[in-house]
């Protein structure tokens, strides 16, 4: 064992004889008892060494010289601190003691442990390790930093620990009896392996679902699970112990790299899973930005210092997590069924994850619940989302089975009829074909033409109007506050309202060439070939006023109904397609909504070919 020089040893003896109490006043004295475990966090003092001037030798000779600080919390937590920190405590051994010292925070770059006998100045134990050197340099093969301390009876020892890291600096320090340490290590490893096993099984399950349905949402979710599990393995030290023990260079960037990749997978998974493009362009863009920011952070973490990367990661991950949750709440409000599963699952997980993240920054104290809450939340989140994904598959399967059953029933009846009446077979088949064709063109609820039929009719009329250079008008109607009607009175009431308004539209439009269709949800469209804007606005106003005066009751309660109307008219040409007309009338409809609803707004074509939105009064004023 190493000994200090003779002159300094004399000084040590002098200090011990003259002022042993000064040692105790600077550093606390802890008696090593027969307890299986001893928490040293409350007893150890700490001092920062920004200039790296302190050493184990200088602290032993003058232990009262530094300005030792008490830990305000149970565990020393300095947040993102890169300066070296010394921790110290006196250990008294009434009997011979063999103990394990555990520092239960694997992401520490440099860890030095010194045990010095007070009576002789002999350095009994000296360990230097960290997550930036190969794993096999550790004296005890464990995912945490562990050193064995052998102490003689009736002796006093100075325990010094020097810590330095570019990330969050924490130091949960415990002293264990060997048997108790082994039991705790086995129990801790079993719990962690159970967590990794559950998450791995869920990843395999969802990967198989992806191969079955080829939905990219499942693939992004699998990538998220893998990146998150590996990041947890890196944070807990299991990655360095079992997966990349000989690659300290990768261990130094593994946490930021893997958490960044998990953020990227979360962004794109949320975008796909919640059908964001169908509901909101803004939130679709936000979710994709979250995903790409994760990939950007992953690239940055490979080239910038860890201290800078982890600081940036904490900000971006916390912000991205909150944005994802807020966006999901908004889509839930819009009516996306899967959003409710997402909000519950990710709300639990993100709360635990944000608490863990800010604890590493030193904002809140680290507790057992906070430290392991991420894993608990992750399991709950993964189970709920896996259930939601399976629920979506089950719904699709039930719809397919129902459609197949109906098709088989129709086919069975047709076969029986064909076998019974050979002579009438051709006529019956023709009638069945005509009926199926008609049904395929109708909306089942309103009996108006459906969206596919309207799309074909619009494309056909656009081409004809291009050839004949005739005006083509399009009306789009949307029932105002229809969601409130559904929420307050039920979907049966909403269905009846749709049928009544569909009847008004059908009765108002009298020409055979005109097309009235249900465009989707509570929206209707009316295609008016060879119709100028004056005629189209007359029809639109008739419908709007008829709906406003409609006496609609449900279960004895009068329910007022109104519609907002958008109108667009143009003379089609080959320089643009029919989608241009749809966009124009859609803009006019939203203009009517924005102007207070129960309005008619016209998208009028200007001389330069663009469209401007005007009110009905303005339209009539310009015509007069």
C-alpha atoms as one frame of an Amber mdcrd trajectory, in Angstrom:
protein
   0.000   0.000   0.000   1.134   3.557  -0.655   2.328   5.730   2.233   2.813
   9.463   2.390   6.273  10.985   2.886   7.908  10.995   6.348   7.676  14.754
   6.869   4.020  14.793   6.010   3.408  11.782   8.200   4.856  13.684  11.172
   2.511  16.532  10.357  -0.365  14.053  10.276   0.514  12.717  13.702   0.767
  16.263  15.034  -2.652  17.119  13.650  -4.151  13.959  15.094  -2.681  14.643
  18.539  -3.399  18.340  18.608  -6.825  18.586  17.075  -8.698  15.397  16.396
 -11.847  17.343  17.098 -11.114  19.602  14.163 -11.451  16.576  11.910 -14.793
  15.758  13.347 -15.953  19.307  13.049 -15.151  19.370   9.341 -16.201  15.830
   8.456 -18.756  13.692  10.233 -17.698  10.465  11.975 -19.770   7.388  11.151
 -19.457   4.146  13.085 -19.468   1.075  10.877 -22.123  -1.095  12.488 -23.385
  -4.566  11.721 -26.338  -3.217   9.748 -26.633  -4.843   6.305 -26.842  -1.431
   4.623 -25.717   2.048   5.653 -26.816   5.164   3.750 -23.843   7.570   3.751
 -25.563  10.375   1.832 -26.667  12.322   4.903 -23.311  11.948   6.603 -20.884
  12.791   3.823 -19.728  16.357   3.224 -18.775  17.695  -0.177 -16.627  20.449
  -1.619 -16.189  21.640  -5.195 -12.703  21.712  -6.693 -13.016  23.903  -9.829
  -9.254  24.337 -10.198  -8.405  20.668  -9.434  -6.050  21.757  -6.656  -7.220
  19.302  -4.018  -5.920  15.761  -3.621  -6.489  12.880  -1.272  -3.141  13.642
   0.361  -3.924  17.337   0.971  -7.406  16.577   2.282  -6.045  13.997   4.706
  -3.372  16.358   6.046  -5.762  19.324   6.320  -9.291  17.912   6.348 -10.742
  21.064   7.913  -9.198  23.436   5.356 -11.831  23.133   2.588 -15.243  24.653
   3.032 -17.136  21.365   3.348 -20.844  21.573   2.565 -23.782  19.518   3.799
 -26.096  17.943   1.230 -29.402  19.774   1.417 -31.148  16.685   0.102 -30.700
  13.064   0.963 -28.602  12.452  -2.173 -25.993  14.875  -3.502 -27.435  16.278
  -6.744 -25.631  19.192  -8.398 -27.352  18.985 -11.793 -25.235  19.701 -14.876
 -21.915  20.356 -13.133 -18.573  19.640 -14.836 -16.180  20.726 -12.042 -14.611
  18.004  -9.829 -16.331  17.377  -6.493 -14.832  15.742  -3.408 -16.934  13.917
  -0.810 -15.600  12.824   2.549 -16.502  11.095   5.827 -14.672   9.481   8.737
 -15.392   5.779   9.311 -14.848   4.183  12.750 -14.709   0.407  13.024 -15.328
  -1.045  16.501 -14.760  -4.475  14.960 -13.083  -5.756  11.830 -15.253  -4.849
   8.852 -15.410  -5.907   5.208 -17.793  -3.691   3.267 -18.799  -2.767  -0.285
 -19.010   0.927  -1.139 -21.615   1.554  -3.885 -22.070   4.770  -5.902 -25.375
   4.063  -7.627 -25.162   6.452 -10.575 -23.461   4.927 -13.653 -23.195   8.061
 -15.917 -20.129   9.466 -14.076 -17.029  10.065 -16.196 -14.351   9.842 -13.483
 -14.704   8.207 -10.060 -11.853   7.984  -7.538 -12.253   6.237  -4.176  -9.627
   6.628  -1.420  -9.685   4.895   1.972  -6.886   6.183   4.259  -6.043   4.810
   7.720  -5.987   7.736  10.139  -3.328   6.380  12.445  -0.635   5.812   9.793
  -1.742   7.757   6.731  -1.682   4.506   4.755  -3.931   4.473   1.702  -5.696
   1.157   2.201  -7.907   1.361  -0.894  -7.496   3.332  -4.109  -9.908   2.824
  -6.996 -10.112   4.888 -10.157 -12.805   4.115 -12.692 -15.623   5.779 -14.647
 -17.771   5.354 -17.725 -15.055   6.685 -20.035 -12.675   3.749 -19.447 -13.144
   0.091 -20.340 -15.565  -1.778 -18.100 -13.042  -4.489 -17.188 -10.994  -1.906
 -15.236 -13.599  -1.925 -12.466 -12.608  -3.856  -9.329 -16.133  -5.289  -8.986
 -18.166  -6.257 -12.058 -21.330  -4.291 -11.433 -23.352  -1.774 -13.411 -22.822
   0.775 -10.607 -19.429   1.847  -9.246 -18.492  -0.535  -6.438 -15.304  -0.809
  -4.344 -14.454  -3.274  -1.600 -13.296  -1.720   1.706 -11.414  -3.862   4.242
 -11.039  -2.169   7.658  -9.378  -3.326  10.866 -10.986  -3.263  14.301 -10.772
  -0.185  16.558  -9.567   2.017  13.726 -10.546   5.232  12.041 -10.432   5.714
   8.265 -10.905   8.721   6.033 -13.133   7.887   3.068 -12.705  10.304   0.157
 -14.563  10.145  -3.156 -13.695  12.360  -6.094 -16.336  12.698  -8.855 -16.276
  14.468 -12.206 -18.614  14.253 -15.176 -19.853  16.318 -18.105 -23.475  15.440
 -17.442 -25.653  15.473 -14.342 -23.610  14.951 -11.158 -25.302  12.753  -8.577
 -23.774  10.580  -5.884 -26.053   8.082  -4.113 -23.507   6.464  -1.720 -24.199
   3.345   0.357 -22.108   0.983   2.463 -23.073  -2.681   2.308 -22.203  -5.921
   4.019 -21.077  -8.363   1.294 -24.052 -10.746   1.638 -26.576  -7.928   1.711
 -24.926  -6.299  -1.300 -25.116  -9.503  -3.333 -28.783  -9.987  -2.442 -29.597
  -6.396  -3.376 -27.652  -6.684  -6.621 -29.541  -9.832  -7.583 -32.930  -8.284
  -6.762 -32.094  -5.052  -8.607 -30.823  -6.913 -11.656 -33.921  -9.131 -11.674
 -36.227  -6.094 -11.657 -34.277  -4.392 -14.420 -34.182  -7.565 -16.506 -37.928
  -7.908 -16.012 -38.367  -4.365 -17.338 -36.120  -5.024 -20.331 -37.898  -8.327
 -20.960 -41.375  -6.765 -20.920 -40.346  -3.949 -23.229 -38.508  -6.350 -25.528
 -41.547  -8.627 -25.726 -43.768  -5.666 -26.596 -41.298  -4.600 -29.274 -41.350
  -8.086 -30.846 -45.151  -8.191 -30.629 -45.549  -4.871 -32.427 -42.893  -5.817
 -34.980 -44.927  -8.903 -35.871 -48.004  -6.689 -36.171 -46.092  -4.448 -38.557
 -45.200  -7.405 -40.778 -48.867  -8.453 -40.707 -50.527  -5.107 -41.502 -47.637
  -3.074 -43.023 -48.657   0.049 -41.108 -45.656   2.330 -40.545 -47.040   3.436
 -37.151 -46.120   0.016 -35.758 -42.575   0.238 -37.136 -41.991   3.681 -35.596
 -43.328   2.365 -32.308 -40.938  -0.592 -32.398 -38.026   1.742 -33.140 -39.081
   3.915 -30.205 -39.255   0.927 -27.838 -35.810  -0.306 -28.879 -34.177   3.126
 -28.603 -35.827   3.816 -25.262 -34.906   0.433 -23.765 -31.295   0.826 -24.906
 -31.180   4.364 -23.475 -32.411   3.021 -20.144 -29.783   0.274 -20.297 -27.153
   2.956 -20.896 -28.412   5.148 -18.046 -28.512   2.230 -15.588 -25.089   0.929
 -16.592 -26.314  -2.385 -18.022 -25.450  -1.342 -21.566 -21.819  -0.736 -20.604
 -21.705  -3.945 -18.585 -23.246  -6.333 -21.120 -23.590  -4.735 -24.576 -20.533
  -2.533 -25.221 -18.066  -3.100 -22.327 -15.034  -2.510 -24.550 -16.324   0.659
 -26.222 -16.142   3.554 -23.735 -16.237   5.991 -26.677 -19.736   4.772 -27.546
 -20.772   4.660 -23.896 -19.885   8.363 -23.648 -22.491   9.278 -26.320 -24.955
   6.398 -25.905 -27.413   8.213 -23.623 -27.799  11.333 -25.792 -27.729   9.338
 -29.033 -30.363   6.798 -27.991 -32.669   9.322 -26.307 -32.479  11.477 -29.442
 -33.433   8.508 -31.621 -36.324   7.668 -29.296 -37.542  11.270 -29.615 -37.402
  10.985 -33.415 -39.414   7.753 -33.331 -41.975   9.346 -30.977 -42.543  12.254
 -33.361 -43.166  10.128 -36.440 -45.163   7.514 -34.503 -47.467  10.219 -33.135
 -47.892  11.643 -36.644 -48.973   8.258 -38.048 -50.852   6.839 -35.080 -53.128
   9.863 -34.568 -53.802  10.374 -38.296 -52.551  13.945 -37.855 -52.602  14.919
 -41.579 -56.329  14.190 -41.728 -57.147  16.424 -38.752 -54.675  19.300 -38.606
 -51.919  20.433 -40.940 -50.320  22.450 -38.128 -50.033  19.545 -35.715 -48.982
  17.231 -38.498 -46.093  19.638 -39.119 -45.298  19.902 -35.388 -45.091  16.116
 -34.978 -42.795  15.819 -37.991 -40.590  18.621 -36.651 -40.298  16.711 -33.359
 -39.212  13.630 -35.302 -36.613  15.435 -37.408 -35.314  17.319 -34.372 -34.623
  13.940 -32.784 -32.538  12.856 -35.756 -30.759  16.212 -35.700 -29.935  15.827
 -32.010 -28.633  12.320 -32.647 -26.191  13.696 -35.231 -25.193  16.595 -32.966
 -24.522  14.280 -30.020 -21.796  12.544 -32.026 -19.757  15.715 -32.597 -20.351
  18.141 -29.703 -19.184  17.693 -26.085 -21.447  15.644 -23.887 -22.086  18.559
 -21.520 -23.486  20.662 -24.366 -25.394  17.773 -25.947 -27.127  16.715 -22.723
 -28.150  20.298 -21.959 -29.660  20.706 -25.412 -31.288  17.292 -25.162 -32.994
  18.129 -21.866 -34.578  21.225 -23.403 -35.652  19.629 -26.705 -36.939  16.373
 -25.183 -38.997  18.166 -22.521 -40.423  20.607 -25.082 -41.132  17.881 -27.636
 -42.829  15.678 -25.038 -45.133  18.484 -23.911 -45.962  19.462 -27.501 -46.808
  15.857 -28.390 -49.154  15.604 -25.414 -50.824  18.958 -26.162 -51.266  17.999
 -29.808 -52.832  14.683 -28.853 -55.276  16.468 -26.520 -56.248  18.759 -29.389
 -56.830  15.841 -31.782 -58.864  14.106 -29.082 -60.999  17.238 -28.922 -61.417
  17.056 -32.704 -62.809  13.539 -32.354 -59.858  11.226 -33.040 -60.715   8.067
 -31.063 -57.136   6.798 -30.796 -56.049  10.107 -29.243 -57.711   9.193 -25.949
 -55.472   6.126 -25.614 -52.468   8.212 -26.572 -53.168  10.987 -24.065 -53.659
   8.599 -21.152 -50.648   6.420 -22.003 -48.234   9.188 -22.879 -49.514  11.441
 -20.107 -48.462   8.867 -17.518 -45.139   8.194 -19.198 -44.243  11.800 -19.989
 -45.008  12.932 -16.447 -42.620  10.314 -15.076 -40.018  11.000 -17.771 -40.091
  14.787 -17.308 -39.767  14.349 -13.547 -36.730  12.110 -14.088 -35.224  14.552
 -16.608 -35.546  17.629 -14.418 -34.237  15.674 -11.439 -31.042  15.077 -13.390
 -30.789  18.832 -13.879 -31.072  19.324 -10.119 -34.433  21.116 -10.297 -36.226
  18.582  -8.064 -34.747  16.069  -5.608 -34.062  12.511  -6.697 -36.141   9.853
  -4.940 -36.645   6.134  -5.533 -40.032   6.802  -7.135 -38.620   9.502  -9.438
 -35.574   7.404 -10.303 -37.645   4.340 -11.284 -40.825   6.125 -12.290 -39.654
   6.308 -15.899 -39.553   2.528 -16.134 -42.914   2.103 -14.434 -44.483   4.747
 -16.654 -42.870   3.219 -19.739 -44.386  -0.199 -19.026 -47.860   1.270 -18.466
 -47.520   3.428 -21.576 -46.310   0.541 -23.722 -49.124  -1.740 -22.581 -51.802
   0.884 -23.238 -50.483   1.800 -26.674 -50.060  -1.831 -27.646 -53.664  -2.369
 -26.630 -54.715   0.632 -28.728 -52.829  -0.645 -31.754 -54.385  -4.085 -31.355
 -57.809  -2.488 -30.876 -57.448  -0.718 -34.208 -56.613  -4.010 -35.931 -59.591
  -5.714 -34.276 -61.950  -3.000 -35.488 -60.670  -3.292 -39.041 -60.982  -7.059
 -38.906 -64.582  -6.884 -37.649 -65.518  -4.515 -40.447 -63.937  -6.785 -43.034
 -65.644  -9.853 -41.606 -68.996  -8.106 -41.608 -68.549  -7.019 -45.200 -67.488
 -10.523 -46.187 -70.502 -12.022 -44.404 -72.850  -9.677 -46.213 -71.204 -10.474
 -49.537 -71.489 -14.203 -48.885 -75.139 -13.837 -47.967 -75.851 -11.953 -51.165
 -73.954 -14.540 -53.198 -75.781 -17.429 -51.522 -79.193 -15.924 -52.269 -78.188
 -15.198 -55.836 -77.011 -18.802 -56.336 -80.283 -20.186 -54.976 -82.256 -17.995
 -57.297 -80.098 -18.961 -60.257 -80.551 -22.654 -59.559 -84.341 -22.297 -59.178
 -85.043 -20.124 -62.186 -82.706 -20.562 -65.116 -84.880 -18.573 -67.472 -84.922
 -15.473 -65.233 -81.217 -15.645 -64.396 -80.023 -12.956 -66.795 -82.667 -10.442
 -65.690 -82.023 -11.045 -62.009 -78.289 -10.597 -62.471 -78.849  -7.370 -64.353
 -81.131  -6.066 -61.606 -78.633  -7.040 -58.937 -75.855  -5.298 -60.831 -77.944
  -2.129 -61.248 -78.839  -2.156 -57.572 -75.245  -2.617 -56.458 -74.134   0.152
 -58.790 -76.791   2.485 -57.424 -75.908   1.610 -53.845 -72.231   2.235 -54.555
 -73.134   5.741 -55.708 -75.345   6.633 -52.734 -74.607   7.745 -49.202 -76.280
   5.220 -46.929 -77.508   7.771 -44.385 -78.832  10.624 -46.545 -79.493   8.746
 -49.806 -77.646  11.510 -51.639 -74.810  10.794 -54.009 -71.609   9.891 -52.181
 -68.113  11.336 -52.378 -66.680   8.925 -55.039 -69.628   9.625 -57.331 -69.243
  13.379 -56.840 -65.501  13.227 -57.628 -66.227  11.455 -60.914 -69.083  13.845
 -61.772 -66.929  16.910 -61.066 -64.083  15.604 -63.218 -66.523  14.761 -66.017
 -68.266  18.161 -65.904 -64.928  19.980 -65.735 -63.781  18.337 -68.973 -67.111
  19.051 -70.662 -67.074  22.715 -69.547 -63.518  23.052 -70.904 -64.689  21.843
 -74.307 -67.874  23.903 -74.398 -66.436  26.936 -72.526 -69.432  27.008 -70.192
 -69.531  28.265 -66.588 -69.377  25.694 -63.799 -70.557  26.522 -60.248 -69.981
  24.610 -57.022 -71.662  25.063 -53.627 -70.280  23.592 -50.396 -72.429  23.602
 -47.233 -71.396  22.765 -43.672 -73.800  22.378 -40.744 -72.876  24.890 -38.034
 -72.006  23.523 -34.571 -72.880  20.007 -35.673 -70.499  18.433 -33.149 -72.402
  20.165 -30.341 -75.651  18.634 -31.638 -74.085  15.178 -31.592 -72.518  15.662
 -28.160 -75.649  17.105 -26.528 -78.425  15.108 -28.214 -76.663  11.994 -29.493
 -75.660  10.663 -32.884 -79.191   9.528 -33.735 -80.282  13.149 -33.518 -77.303
  14.175 -35.659 -78.190  11.537 -38.255 -81.780  12.804 -38.462 -80.505  16.382
 -38.864 -78.303  15.268 -41.748 -81.248  13.578 -43.444 -83.499  16.615 -43.065
 -80.926  19.023 -44.479 -80.125  16.575 -47.280 -83.828  16.603 -48.178 -83.844
  20.407 -48.329 -80.835  20.391 -50.661 -82.419  17.748 -52.911 -85.755  19.603
 -53.108 -84.129  22.983 -53.832 -82.070  21.709 -56.758 -84.433  20.718 -59.545
 -82.358  20.020 -62.669 -81.389  16.479 -63.613 -77.889  17.599 -64.602 -77.209
  19.017 -61.139 -75.496  16.798 -58.554 -76.229  16.907 -54.815 -73.823  14.816
 -52.732 -72.685  14.295 -49.175 -69.030  15.319 -49.219 -68.129  13.977 -45.801
 -69.300  14.297 -42.189 -71.656  17.279 -42.038 -70.588  18.737 -45.410 -72.653
  18.727 -48.612 -71.734  19.786 -52.147 -73.933  20.857 -55.051 -72.487  20.792
 -58.577 -74.274  23.136 -61.004 -73.161  22.788 -64.646 -73.840  25.661 -67.075
 -74.676  27.946 -64.147 -73.325  31.434 -63.554 -72.578  32.754 -60.100 -75.920
  34.626 -59.875 -77.914  31.421 -60.217 -75.655  29.531 -57.831 -75.988  32.171
 -55.105 -79.787  32.060 -55.422 -79.775  28.314 -54.797 -77.295  28.647 -51.945
 -79.361  31.333 -50.235 -82.567  29.315 -50.651 -80.985  26.354 -48.935 -79.437
  28.484 -46.175 -82.729  30.239 -45.401 -84.712  26.998 -45.599 -82.395  25.351
 -43.059 -82.500  28.386 -40.765 -86.328  28.296 -40.776 -86.477  24.510 -40.342
 -88.497  23.461 -37.301 -86.384  20.568 -36.116 -87.305  18.813 -32.875 -85.774
  15.847 -31.101 -87.394  14.187 -28.119 -89.628  17.194 -27.607 -86.849  19.792
 -27.740 -86.494  22.327 -30.546 -82.982  22.377 -31.983 -81.982  25.327 -34.185
 -79.973  24.398 -37.260 -78.019  26.625 -39.636 -75.538  26.076 -42.418 -72.596
  28.043 -43.733 -72.362  28.195 -47.533 -69.354  28.672 -49.761 -69.760  29.245
 -53.510 -67.271  29.351 -56.354 -67.849  29.763 -60.083 -65.425  29.703 -62.991
 -65.039  28.852 -66.643 -62.760  25.812 -66.646 -59.684  25.697 -68.862 -56.878
  23.238 -69.440 -54.327  25.280 -67.488 -55.851  24.098 -64.185 -57.816  21.104
 -62.976 -61.010  20.614 -61.024 -59.159  20.505 -57.690 -58.647  24.252 -58.078
 -62.416  24.740 -57.887 -62.647  22.539 -54.772 -59.951  24.540 -53.016 -61.696
  27.799 -53.907 -65.096  26.738 -52.619 -63.483  25.247 -49.513 -61.813  28.607
 -48.814 -65.171  30.310 -49.281 -66.808  27.907 -46.800 -64.173  28.582 -44.178
 -64.644  32.283 -44.873 -68.327  31.888 -44.067 -67.436  30.108 -40.841 -64.987
  32.823 -39.914 -67.599  35.547 -40.512 -69.946  34.188 -37.912 -71.564  31.144
 -39.587 -75.018  31.029 -41.192 -73.482  33.080 -44.010 -72.910  32.739 -47.719
 -69.448  33.685 -48.985 -68.497  33.730 -52.674 -65.060  32.945 -54.056 -65.073
  35.219 -57.092 -62.564  34.840 -59.917 -60.651  38.041 -60.614 -59.250  39.273
 -63.906 -55.823  37.741 -63.218 -57.330  34.303 -62.603 -57.072  34.302 -58.801
 -59.971  34.030 -56.340 -61.165  36.638 -53.822 -63.658  35.982 -51.005 -66.645
  38.372 -50.816 -69.877  38.435 -48.879 -73.269  38.013 -50.471 -74.078  41.705
 -49.998 -70.854  42.747 -51.700 -71.568  40.327 -54.516 -75.018  41.818 -55.155
 -73.661  45.353 -54.859 -71.053  44.765 -57.538 -73.651  43.147 -59.813 -75.989
  46.130 -59.495
